[in-house]
Amino acid sequence: MIFTLWIYLYAGLLVIGSWFSLQRAKKLSNQPMTADIKEQIFNTPKRVSQKVIERTGTKVEVTGQEKVPDGAVLYVANHQGLFDILAFLGYLGRPVGFIAKKEINKLPIIRTWMGIIYCVFIDRADRRQSMKAINQGIENLKNGHSMVIFPEGTRSRGRTLNEFKPGSLRLATKAGVSIVPVAIDGTYQMLEEGGGRVKGSTINITIHNPIRPEEYKELKSAELAERIQSVIQQSLDGENAQKEQQEEVFIGSH
């Protein structure tokens, strides 16, 4: 538990220490948003996320970054644990915003950073506000800002997925951008598996082939959600089988 408290304290100090960078980012955000300025703004959230994850003793492996097409895309990912957002901020390889739950909007400094990187806060209990948030996400994509969504709506806390909600995919279909399925594995072992105690893990982020607008335009939302869920579940099953095989080899060699 002491280690867990230390990680939270460390993360908090990093966030507080980002205040001066935040003031600079605010000024940059008022300028025309070029790719260079976007990278400059995103650098601090990226660096802070990497430092927190590294401090837990966790390693991150990313495959498939070369598959992401140019321009704004909607990353659609599974949601294993609280560390998913930090993993994507730190290691996805591009500036991204999130559709995030409204509770995060109560956190000082963090909420301002999230606003600057084009995150959208959603209240799932308020249908009107949810629609407004989705529409804002669509505008962000149209304006060239990639976003990440977790269509399960809540943490799976493991490798078995909750059903993907098709409504969130409207962000891509209305904005006319490519959908990039992403499987993330290992974050649940950092917190959720230990009952709230932080520990190190190995995170695997697997980026799959994009589904372009011309490929999904004839699909119903439910069919598209099912297709993406299938891709991610198969990826997780493959990762799990590979890890089990590695463990067997390790045990057999001792």
C-alpha positions in Angstrom: 0.0 0.0 0.0 2.9 2.4 0.7 4.1 1.9 -2.9 0.6 2.7 -4.2 0.4 5.9 -2.1 3.9 6.9 -3.4 2.7 6.4 -7.0 -0.3 8.6 -6.4 1.8 11.2 -4.7 4.4 11.1 -7.5 1.7 11.5 -10.2 0.2 14.4 -8.2 3.5 16.2 -8.0 4.1 15.8 -11.7 0.7 17.3 -12.4 1.3 20.3 -10.1 4.7 20.7 -11.7 3.2 20.9 -15.1 1.5 24.2 -14.2 4.0 26.4 -16.0 3.9 24.2 -19.1 0.1 24.5 -19.0 0.3 28.3 -19.1 2.5 28.1 -22.2 0.2 25.5 -23.7 -2.8 27.8 -23.2 -1.0 30.5 -25.2 -0.1 28.0 -28.0 -3.7 26.8 -28.1 -4.8 30.3 -29.2 -2.6 30.2 -32.3 -3.6 28.4 -35.6 -3.3 24.7 -34.7 -0.5 23.4 -36.9 0.9 19.9 -36.4 4.0 21.3 -34.7 2.0 23.3 -32.2 -0.2 20.3 -31.5 2.9 18.3 -30.7 4.3 21.0 -28.4 1.1 21.1 -26.5 0.8 17.3 -26.2 4.4 16.8 -25.1 3.8 17.5 -21.4 0.8 15.1 -21.0 2.8 12.5 -23.0 5.9 12.9 -20.8 4.0 12.9 -17.5 2.1 9.8 -18.5 5.3 8.0 -19.4 7.0 9.0 -16.2 4.1 7.7 -14.0 3.9 4.3 -15.9 7.7 3.9 -15.8 7.7 4.6 -12.1 5.3 1.7 -11.5 7.9 -0.6 -13.0 5.7 -1.3 -16.1 7.1 -1.8 -19.6 5.0 -0.9 -22.6 5.3 -2.6 -26.0 3.5 -1.0 -29.0 3.0 -2.6 -32.4 1.3 -1.4 -35.6 1.9 2.3 -35.4 2.8 2.3 -39.1 -0.8 1.2 -39.9 -2.4 4.5 -38.8 -3.4 6.6 -41.8 -2.6 10.3 -42.1 -5.1 12.8 -40.7 -7.5 12.5 -37.9 -8.7 9.0 -36.9 -11.0 7.5 -34.3 -9.1 5.0 -32.1 -11.5 2.4 -30.8 -10.1 0.4 -27.8 -11.0 -1.9 -25.1 -10.9 -0.6 -21.5 -9.2 -2.8 -19.0 -8.3 -0.3 -16.3 -7.6 3.2 -15.0 -4.1 3.2 -16.5 -5.4 2.8 -20.1 -5.6 6.6 -20.6 -2.0 7.2 -19.4 -0.8 4.3 -21.6 -2.5 5.9 -24.7 -1.3 9.4 -23.8 2.2 8.2 -23.4 2.7 5.6 -26.0 0.1 5.7 -28.8 2.5 7.8 -30.9 0.2 10.7 -31.8 -1.6 13.5 -30.0 -5.1 12.3 -29.0 -8.1 13.4 -27.1 -10.6 11.2 -25.3 -14.3 10.9 -24.6 -13.9 10.9 -20.8 -16.4 10.5 -18.0 -17.5 13.8 -16.3 -15.9 13.0 -13.0 -12.4 13.7 -14.4 -13.6 17.3 -15.1 -13.5 17.9 -11.4 -9.7 17.5 -11.2 -7.8 20.8 -11.1 -5.0 21.2 -13.7 -5.9 17.8 -15.3 -9.2 19.1 -16.6 -7.5 22.1 -18.2 -4.9 19.9 -19.9 -7.6 17.6 -21.2 -9.6 20.5 -22.6 -6.5 21.8 -24.4 -5.8 18.4 -26.0 -9.5 18.2 -27.2 -10.9 15.8 -24.7 -14.7 15.8 -24.3 -16.4 15.1 -21.0 -19.6 13.0 -21.0 -22.4 12.4 -18.5 -23.9 9.1 -19.5 -26.8 9.7 -17.2 -27.8 12.8 -19.1 -28.9 11.9 -22.6 -29.0 15.5 -23.8 -25.5 16.3 -22.5 -24.2 13.0 -23.9 -25.4 13.9 -27.4 -23.8 17.3 -27.0 -20.5 15.7 -26.1 -20.7 13.3 -29.0 -21.3 16.2 -31.4 -18.3 18.0 -29.9 -16.2 14.9 -30.5 -17.4 14.8 -34.1 -16.4 18.4 -34.6 -13.0 17.7 -33.1 -12.4 14.9 -35.6 -13.6 17.1 -38.5 -11.1 19.7 -37.4 -8.2 17.2 -37.5 -7.9 16.1 -33.9 -7.7 12.3 -33.4 -9.7 10.8 -30.5 -9.9 7.6 -28.5 -13.1 6.0 -27.3 -13.8 3.0 -25.1 -17.1 1.6 -26.4 -17.5 -0.8 -23.5 -18.4 2.2 -21.4 -16.8 0.8 -18.3 -13.6 -1.1 -17.4 -13.6 -4.8 -18.2 -10.9 -5.5 -15.5 -9.5 -8.3 -17.7 -9.3 -9.8 -21.1 -13.0 -10.6 -21.6 -14.7 -7.7 -23.2 -18.0 -6.1 -22.3 -20.3 -5.6 -25.3 -19.3 -2.6 -27.4 -21.9 0.1 -27.6 -22.5 1.0 -31.2 -23.7 4.6 -30.5 -20.2 5.9 -29.8 -19.1 5.0 -33.3 -21.1 7.9 -34.6 -18.1 10.0 -34.0 -16.3 8.3 -36.9 -19.3 7.7 -39.2 -20.5 11.3 -38.9 -17.1 12.8 -39.2 -16.1 10.5 -42.1 -12.8 9.4 -40.6 -11.1 6.1 -40.5 -11.6 3.8 -37.4 -8.4 2.2 -35.9 -9.1 -0.7 -33.6 -6.6 -0.9 -30.7 -6.2 -3.8 -28.3 -4.6 -2.9 -24.9 -3.6 -5.6 -22.5 -2.0 -5.6 -19.1 -3.3 -2.4 -17.6 -5.8 -4.3 -15.4 -2.9 -6.0 -13.7 -1.5 -2.7 -12.6 -4.4 -1.8 -10.3 -7.7 -3.6 -10.7 -6.3 -7.2 -10.3 -4.6 -6.2 -7.0 -7.8 -4.7 -5.4 -6.5 -1.2 -5.8 -2.8 -1.8 -5.1 -0.5 -0.5 -7.8 2.1 -2.9 -9.2 4.2 -3.3 -12.3 3.0 -5.0 -15.4 3.7 -5.4 -19.1 1.3 -3.4 -21.3 0.9 -4.5 -24.9 -0.8 -2.0 -27.3 -1.6 -3.6 -30.6 -2.8 -1.2 -33.4 -4.8 -3.0 -36.1 -5.5 -2.2 -39.7 -7.8 0.9 -40.1 -11.4 0.5 -41.2 -11.8 3.3 -43.8 -15.1 5.1 -44.5 -15.6 3.3 -47.8 -15.4 0.0 -45.9 -17.9 0.8 -43.1 -20.4 3.0 -44.9 -22.6 0.0 -45.8 -22.5 -1.5 -42.3 -25.1 -0.9 -39.6 -23.7 0.5 -36.4 -24.3 -2.8 -34.5 -22.4 -4.7 -37.3 -19.5 -2.3 -37.2 -19.3 -2.5 -33.4 -19.4 -6.3 -33.5 -16.6 -6.4 -36.2 -14.3 -4.1 -34.1 -15.0 -6.1 -30.9 -14.2 -9.3 -32.7 -10.8 -7.9 -33.9 -9.9 -6.7 -30.4 -11.0 -9.9 -28.7 -9.1 -12.1 -31.0 -6.0 -9.9 -30.5 -6.4 -10.3 -26.7 -6.9 -14.0 -26.9 -3.7 -14.2 -29.0 -1.7 -12.2 -26.5 -2.9 -14.4 -23.7 -2.0 -17.6 -25.5 1.5 -16.2 -26.3 2.1 -15.2 -22.6 1.0 -18.6 -21.4 3.3 -20.3 -23.9 6.2 -18.1 -22.7 5.4 -18.9 -19.1 5.5 -22.7 -19.9 8.9 -22.3 -21.6 10.2 -20.4 -18.6 9.0 -22.9 -16.1 10.2 -25.8 -18.2 13.7 -24.3 -18.3 14.0 -24.2 -14.5 
